[in-house]
């Protein structure tokens, strides 16, 4: 059974590497069929990354307020480190969000022609 799960996970990575990597990074992976609820999983991951971005923005905002009241060099250096870490994390999260949004567009592009062709076969127009 473990062999099947390992094979399945490898297949998930090959089919949807962005979803696989980010889901595991943020602990959102599930054991269900990856194609069954792919749009839902992508949106869930997108919302999770957005929450992380909001959290980092609040950390950065708090650190910048501390900078205004910090008097000694050590405090200023500590605050500068916090701001720098928050900026780095924000850049990383924004890149992940952009990559995920590209994946969503690709996924929609793969599913859209199929629904159109099915509608045309049935003689219906959207």
C-alpha positions, 0 to 999 in steps of 0.5 A: 500500500505504501508503494501505491501512495508513493507512486501516486505522490510522484504522479501528483508532482509530475501532473501539478508540480506547483500545487504539490510543492506549495501544498506540502510547504504549507501542510495542505496536502490531501490523500484524495484524487488530485484531479477531482477537486483541483480548482478547489485545492488551487483556490484554497492554497491561494487563499492560504498564501494571501493570509500569509502575506497579510500576516507578514504585512502586519509584522512589517507594519509593527516593526516599522512602528517600533522603529519610530520609538526605538532609541538605541542602536541595538533596538534599531538593528533588531527592528531593521532585521525584522523588516528585512526578514518580512520583506524577504518573506513577502517577496517569496510569498508574492512570487508563490502567489504569482506562480499559483495564479499562473497554474490556475490560468493554465488549469482553466485553459485545459478545462475550458476547451473540453466544456466548450467542445462538449456543449457544441457536440450537444448542439448548445452554445454558451 
